[in-house]
């Protein structure tokens, strides 16, 4: 079964960047508990923008993402900080350095 990746961008409300950063760090910690999560990362860009990259072992891991209690709690704090819905795109990785496909 092929691995599944997810890439995206998130824009937070003005003045909420540091709070968003804290929540995203909590989400990364919560994702450590989820089976099949190989990479789960957020990156701060200019202004209110953040980027996201995740690599899951398979489609089942992607579908089960966000179901743990810890992740549910972190996600509840994430939503109110967003300026708009996140722009996320699933993909199938085809070539990489730094992780096995």
Secondary structure, DSSP 8 states (H G I E B T S, - for coil): ---EEEEEEEEB-TT-HHHHHHHHHHHHHHHTTSTTEEEEEEEE-STTEEEEEEEESSHHHHHHTT-SHHHHHHHHHHHTTBSS--EEEEE-----SSS--
